[in-house]
Amino acid sequence: MTKTPPARTRQALTEEIIACGAIAVVRLKSADGVLRAIEAIREGGVRAIELTMTTPNAVGLLAEARRAFGDDVLVGIGSVLDVEQTRRAVDAGARYVVSPVFRRAVIDEAHRLGVPAMPAGFTPTEILDAHEAGADIVKITPAEVLGPAFIKGVLAPMPFLRVMPTGGVTTENVGEWLRAGAVAVGVGSALVDAKLVAAGEFATLTERARRMVAGVEQARRGGAR
C-alpha cells in the first residue's frame, strides 16, 4: 500500500528543485555520517539532496532525513532502476526520483505517486525521448565527458527541454553549466566528498555548499565567474 501523494503538486516540487539550482548527490559506501552530511550541506544553503540507492540503507536514511529535517530539506532518491525501488522510496518520503537511465515505467510510477521523475539521457535523441515520455527534468550524465557546450548545443534547436547535468560539476564551474541553459545541476563529490565525511570534516562540506549557492546565484544574476 503506497502513501497518499505529497501535498505539494508535482509541478510545484519541480519548480522548487529548479529554484534550488543545485542538487547535492549523496553517494557513500557507509551509512555513517550521512545525516550529519545532509545537515552540513543544508547549513551551507543547499536544500535539495539526492540520496542514491547505492548508499547502504538509502531508503531508511531517506525516511530518517524526512523526519529530522521535514520540508526544510528537499530529499529525493537517486540511482533508481525500477518500479519497486520507486515505490519504496516514495513510501519513505522521497520528493523526487532520479535515475541514471531512461525507463518509462519509472517515470510513470513516480508520476502515479505524485512526484517528479528525472531520468537520464546522454544523446539528443535520448534526452528528447525522456522528455516526451513525461520527464519533469532530464538528467544528463556523465556530463563531464560532454561539457557545457553540449548543453548549449542541444538546447539551441530544443529550448523547451529542462536539463540537469550531473558529473563534473564543481563550485568553480557551476555557472558555466547554468549559463549554457541547464535548469539545475547535480553535484556529487565536489560537495559530498566521502573522505571528508569519514573524517568528520562537516564544516568543509558547509563551506563548499555556500560556494555552490553563491555560484548559482551569481550565474542567475548574469554575472561572470
N, C-alpha and C positions, 0 to 999 in steps of 0.2 A: 504494500500500500504506500503510495507516494504522498508526500505532504501537499498541502494547498500551495499553489504558486505564490511567490513573494508579492507583497502588497504593491511594490513599485512595478510598473509595467516593463516589459522587455525593452521597449523603446527608451524609457526613462533610464534604465540601467545602462543601456548602450551609450546614451548621451553622457552619463556620469563617468563612464570609462574614458570616453573621448575627452571630457573636461579634465580628467586627471592627467592625461597626456603620456604617462609612463606607467607600465605595469612591472612591478618587481617580481621576477620569476625565481621562486624558492625551490631549488633542486639540490637536496642534500642527501648524503649517504646515511645519515643518522637523524633520528627524530630529536635528539638532544639539541637544545638551543633554538629550535625552530620558532617557538612562540616569542622568545626573547628577541630573536632577529626581526620578527614582524613588528614587535613593539618599537625596536630601534629605528626601523625604516619609517614607521608611522611618525615617530618623533621628528624625523627629518622632513616630513611633509608628503611622502609618497603613500597614498591611501589605497591604491589598487595593488593587491597581492595575488599572485598565481602560485598556488601550491601544486607541484607536479605529482602525478600518480607514481612516479619513480622514487619519491621520498617515502621511506618506511612509515606506515600508518598514516598516509596522507589524508585519508577521509576522516579518521579520528582526530587528527590535528586540525583539520578544517573545522570540524564541529567545535573543538576547544577554542579555536580562534574566534568563531562566531559568538560563543558565549562570553569570551573575555573582552572582545572589542566591539561587539554589536555592529551597528551601521557606521561606526567611526572608521572602520576598515572595510573596503570592498574586496572580499575574499572570493576568488574563483578557483577552479580546478584546472590543471593542465595535463598534457600528455595523455589525453583521453582517446581511447581507440575504439570503444564500442558502447552500445546502448546501456549495458549493465553498469559500467563504470559511470556513465552519465547519471543514471538513476540514483546510484549510491551517493554520489557527490551532491546532487541537488537535495536529496533527502537529508544530508548532513548540513545543508545550508549554503552550498555554492551559489554565488550570484551570477556566474557565467561559466561557460565551458570552452576550453581551448584545446585544440587538437593539433598534432604535428602533421596530420594528413587530412585529406578531404574524404569524409564518409557521410553521405547523405543521411543515413539512419541516425547518426549522432546529432546532426543539425535538427532533424525532425523531432527527436526525443527531447532535446533541450528546449525547443520551442513549445512542445506539448506541455512541458513543465514550467514554462513561463520565463525562461532565462535566455540571454543572448548566447549564440554559438559563434565561435571564432575558429573555423577550420583553417588549415594551411594550404597554400598554393606556392608554386615556385615559378612556373612559366605563365605568360599572359593568359594562355588558354585555361590552365588550371585555376587561376585567380578568377577569371570570368565565370567558369563553371561553378565554382564555390559561391560566388555572388548570386548567380541565377538560381542556385539551389536554396537560397534564403539566408546565407551567411550574413550576420549583422556587421562583422568586420572580418576581413580575410588576413590571416597571419601570413607573412612572407618569411620563409625560413629555409635554409640558413642564409640570412640576409648578408652576412659578412662576405660571401663569395660574389655578391651582386653589386652592392654599394648603392648610395643614394641616387646615382644617375639612373639606375634601373627603375627605381620608384617613379622618378620624373618621367622616364620614357614610357612606362606602362600607363601612367595617368594622362599623358598628353592626348591619346585618342579615346580614353575611357575615364574621364574626370569624375564620373559618378561613383567609382569604386572607393570603398573605405578600406585602407590597407594599414597593417601594423607590422613593420619589420621587426624581427627578433633574431638576435645573433649578431655580434659585432657592434652593438650599440653601447656607447660609453658616455660618461658625464661630459667628455670633451667634444664628442661628435653628435650628440643628440639633436642639436639644432640643424645640422645638415639633413638629417632624415625628415624632420618636420617641415623644413623649408622646401624639401623635394615633394611634399604633398601627403606624407603619412599623417593619419589622424591621431595616431598614438604609437608608442614603441614598447617593445618588450625588452626588459633588461635583466640579464642573468648575473653572472659572476662579477660584472662591473659594479654591481650593487651588493649582492649577497655572495661574498666570497666564502667558500666552505672553510678555508684556513682561518679566516678572521672569526667565524662563528665558533670553531673548535677552540680557538684561543680566548674566547670571551671578549673580543675587542669590538663590542657593540657600539661604542662611541664612534668608531671609524665608519660603521655602517650608517649611522645617523648623519655624519658629515657628508658621506657620499650621496645620501638621499637629498640632502639640502642642495648640493651642487646639481643634482639631476633636476630638481624642481626649478632651480634658477635657470638652468639651460632651456627647459621647456618654456618658461615664462618669457625669457629673452627672445627665443625664436618666434613665439607667437606675437610678440610686440613688433617683430620685423627687424630686430637687431642682429648684427653680425657677431660671430664669436670666433 
